[in-house]
Amino acid sequence: MKIAVVKESAADERRVALIPDAVSRLVKQHLEVWLESGAGDRTFHSDEAYSIAGAHVVHDPAHLWHTVDVLLKVGTMQLQEVDRLRSGQIVIGFLNPLNHPELIQKLAEKGVTAFAMEMIPRTTRAQVMDALSSQASISGYKAVLMGAAALPKYLPMLTTAAGTIAPAKVFVIGAGVAGLQAIATARRLGAMVEAFDIRPQVKEEIQSLGAKFVEVPLEEETVADNGYAKEVSDRTKELTQQTIAKHVHSADLIITTAQIPGRPAPMMINAEMVSQMQPGSVIVDLAGETGGNCAYTELGKTVVHHNVTIIGAMNLPSSAPVHASQLYSKNVSALLQLLSKDGEINLDFEDDIINSACVTHAGQIRNARIQELVKNLQPVAT
């Protein structure tokens, strides 16, 4: 089985799909690894390091894309890149299938077998392949550092000869992997932390990190079968905003992470709430790519409204490319090992991980939800 690691096409993407250490392990398992020259440069891994690890370094990317069995990427593939593939190839990466069904449709039409790392199931057996979680952890960490840098205050309490400085108040909205890491990071930096999540099951996790759980009494189920938050009623959204409003008002730094897979991010902080925040406060919104949790969020930009700074964070894992690539490389390597047997491809769709993560195969879209999204792309006949 020939595996290719290619350069990422997005200008802001600094990660690489495999690091040399992972290449070395795969080669020992009788897998061939090919590398597009320079693919690891932005993670400070040279072509020479990959060669020493056993990879074949190639300077002709067109040849590489067309001839290998498995192509590995990190960032979402561009539509024009699909034209470089051939039928029967396997692609593995963050494909963002619920937000880019047109890409999945084109991959299916091309006859490509595509594995979306976002679709890895949330099971104990699949944890080592859970790239969403490994990258979200970095996002939560970085979000606090960005917020602390923009905040015109200290985060920790300090006692000095000139007086005592009170600790900053941090409010984290959403306690998934990113939110929990944000809580832990803010606590390590000495802030007072409160956190909210629509899923009451995470209360214990929040409290175990030393934060106060902001609870909203709800009358409906808020957790989907996959463990993520699900779309809730307008009444629940109203109750949620009423409850968190006072915590937003008193916070110095807010980190928002609330997202629903395949749907626009829920509006957690409206314009009126921002107008009532303390001057100099900061919001770091990690949900900008799906619309944002704040009314003023602009993806990839920092804006100021009512003397409040709102940072529309984008692709934060890429800002820590060394460790982000190390973690992602482990996730992808584990999936590759599952997909291979005696050095050959083994697509066993009876396996729940393979069945869930594979979104296209043999010209078909295999996920029912993505199929519906693709149908909505078609023009209505008149």
N, C-alpha and C positions, 0 to 999 in steps of 0.2 A: 504494500500500500504506500503510494507516494503522497506525502503531505506537503503543502506549500504554505509558507508564512509570507504574506505580502505587505507592502507599505500601505499605511492607512491614507485614504484620499482626502479626508477632511483636514483643513489647515490647522484646526485647534486640537486634533487628536494626536497625542504623544505616546500612547500606549502601543505595545506590540503583543501579538497573540501568543507567542511562545518565547521564553527567555532561554539562553544557552543551557542552563541546568536542566530544564525540562526536555530540551532537544536531546541531550545526552541520555536521559532515561528512556526516551522513546526509541532512540537508535539501538539501545541495548535490547529492546523488545522486538528487534528486526523490522522496524518501520523506517522508511526512507523519509528524511526531512529536507526540503528544499527551501531556500530563503531568497527573497528578492533583495538584492544588495542595498544596504542602507535602511532596511526595515527596522532594525533595532537601534539606530543612531540616537533617537530622541529619548531612549531609555538608558543611554550610555553603554550599550552592548554593541561592540564592533563586529564587522563581518568576520574578522579573524577569530573572535571568541566563539562565534557560531561554527566556524570551520573546525576549530579544535574540538568542539562538542560533537562533531560528526555530521553537520549539515552541509549540503551542497549549495554554495552561494552562486546565484544566477544574476547576470546583468541584463538579461533580455526578459522583462516582465511579461510581454505578450506571449512568448513561448511558455512561460511558467503557468500562466492562468489557464491556458488551453490544454495542457498535457497532464497535469497532476490529477490524482484521484480525489483528494480532499483539499479544499481551500479554507484557510483559517483567517478570520478577520476579527477586529474588535468593534469598531464603529459601524453604523448602519451602511450597508452597501448602497451605492448610487445606482439609479436605473441604467445609466449608460455602461456601468461595469458588468451588468448581467450579459450584455452582448459579447463579452470576452469569454464567457463560459461555454461549455459544450454539454450536450445532453448526457446524463448519467453521472455527472460530477456531483460531489457532496460539498456543500458550503456550511460552515459553522461560524456563528457570530451573533452579535446583538442585531437582530433584524427588525425589531420594533414592529412586529406584525399587526398588532391591533391598531396602531396609528398610521401604518403605511401598507394597507392591503394591496395597493397597486404594485408594490415591489414583490409581494408574495405571489400575486397573479402572474407577473412576468417571469418569475423563477419557475413557476409551474409550467407555463407555456414553453419555457426553454428546456424542460425535462430535467431540471436540477433537483436533487434531493437536498432540502434545506433544513438545517437544525437551528432553531432560534433559542439562544441561551436564556431569554426571558421566560420561555415555556418549560424550563426544567421544573418538575413538580416539587412542592415543599414537603418532602418526606425525609425521614432519617437517612435512608439509603442514598438519597440524592444530594445530601448536604455538601459533599465534597465538590459537586459540580455546580453549586448554586452561585453563579456569577453575579446575579442581581444583588444578593446579600453582600458578597465580598466587595463589590464596588460601592454599594450604598454606605457601607461602614466608613469608607474614605470620604464620601460626600458629607456625612454628618460631622466628622472630625474637621474637615476643611471649612465647613460653614461657620462653625464657632470661631475659628481663627480669623476668617474674613470679617465676621461681625465684630470681634474684639478689636481688630485693626481699625475699623471704621467708627467705633464707639468713642466718643470724647471723654471716656472715663476709664478707670481701672476696673477689672473684673473682681479681683479679690479684695477682702477687707485688709486695710493696712493701718498699723498704728505707728505714727511717726512723731517726731518732736514738734511738728507743726499741727498735730491733731490726728484724730482717727477718721479714716475714710471708710464709709460703709460699702459692703459688697454690692456689686451690680445685680440686678434682678433679670434673670433669663427665663423666657417662656418658650417651651418647645411644643409645637403643635404637630401631632402625629408621632407615635412611638413604635414605628417599625424599626428596621435595622439602622437606618440613617438617624432617626429620632433618638434612639437609645444611645447611639454613639455620640450624638450631640449633647445629650444629657451628661454622659460620662465625662466628656471633654470639658464642658462648662464647669462641672463640679471640680475636676482636677485643677482648673484655673481659679477656683475659689469663689465662684458665683453662687448666689442663691437661685435654685432652679425649681420651676413649676413645669408640669407637662400635662397635656391633654391628648387623649385618643378616644375616638368614638367607640372603640372596642373595650369594654370593661375588663376583659381578660388580661390586659397588659398592666393593670394597676400594680400588681406585685412586682413586676419587672422594673417599673418606674421607681417604686419605693426602694427597691433593693440597691438602686444607684444613688440614693440619697436625695431624690427629688420628691416634691409634693405632687400627688395626683389630683388633677382637677376633674371632678366627676359630674356628669350630666345624667340625671335620671331619665332613661329612655324606655319606650314601650314597644320597641320593635327589635328584631334581630339585625345586628350591624356587621356581622362577619360572613363573608362568602365561603363557599366550600373549600377554596384554595387557601384560606387563612387570611386573606387580605380584607380590607374594609370594602363594603359594597355600597351601591347607591341607596340612599335613604330618602324618606318622604320629606316634603317641604316643611311639615310640622317639626320633624326631628332637626332639620337644618336650622329652623328658627330658634328652637330651644338651645341648640349648640351655640349659636352666635350670641344669644342673650347671656349664656353662662360665661363664655370666654371673654366677653367685652371688657369686664372690669380687670381681668388679668392682663389683657392687651394694654389697657390704659396705664397700668402701673409698671409695665416691663421696660427695662432699658434696652434689651436685645431680645428679638423674637426670631426663632428659627422655625420655618414652616416646611413640613415634609408630607402633607396629606395628599395622597393620590389614589385613584381608583383605576385599575388596569383597563385600558381600552376606552376610558371616558374622560371628559374634561375634568381637571382638578377642581375640587369643591372650593367655593369662595368662603374663606374663613375670616378674612379681615377686610371689611368693606371700607369705602371712602370715609364714612362718618367715624368709624373706629380709629382710622389713621389720624383724622383731624383732632381727636381727643387724646392722642398719645403725648408723652412728655417731649418737649423740644430736644433734639439731639439723639433721640432714640433711633434704633436701627432694626430693620427687618431683612433677614436673608431668606429668600424664597427658593426652595429646592424643587418646586413644582412648576417652574416657569415653562418647561417644554410642553406641558399639557394645559397651558392657560394660566397657571399661577394660583396661589392661595390668597393673594392680596390684590385688591382692585387696581393698584397702580403698578404692578409688576410688569417690567419689560425685559424679555429674555435677553441675557447677555449684556444688560445695561444697568448702571447705577443711577437712580433718579431720586430727586428730593421733592417731597410734598408735605406742606405744613411743618417744615423743619424736621421731618422724619426721612431718613435715608433708607431707600428700598433697593436691595441688591437682587437682581434677577439672575441668580447663579446658573451657570451652564457648564455641563461636563466637568464637574469638579474632580472626579477620579483622574482625569487626564492631567490635572495640575500636580499630581503625585505619581508620575509615570513609572517610577522604579518599583514601588510596592504594589501599585495597581496592576502592573504587568505581571509581577510575581504571583499575585493572587489569581488573576485571570488565567494565567498560564497553567496553574494547578487545576483550576476548574475545567479548562479545555482538555488538558491531558487525561483527566479522569474520564471524561466523556469519550475521548478517542480510544482509551483502553477498553471501554465498554463496547464500542463499535467494532473492535477488531478481534480476530481470533486467528492465531498462528500467522500473524502478519497480513491477513486479508480482511476485507470489509465483511462484517456480519450484521445485517439489518434484521434484528429479531423484534418484530413489532408486538410480540407477546410481552416484551419487557416494558413495564409501565413508564420508565424514563425515556426510552427510545420512542415509544408510542406518543408520549406527550410532547416531546421537544421537536419531533419531526413534523414540520408544517407543510412540506410539499414532497411528493415522491411520484415517479412514473407519470408525470404530467397532471397530477391531481393535487388539489389543496386538501389536506387531511384534517384540518381543524374546522368544526362546524361554525364556530363564531366568526372565523376569518372568511369562510365561504359566504356568510350573510353580508359581511362588510364589502366583499368583492361584488356581490350582486347589486349593492347600492351604488357601485361605481358605474354600472352600465346605464346608458341612456334609455329612458322610458320610450317604448314603441308607441307611435300615434296612429 
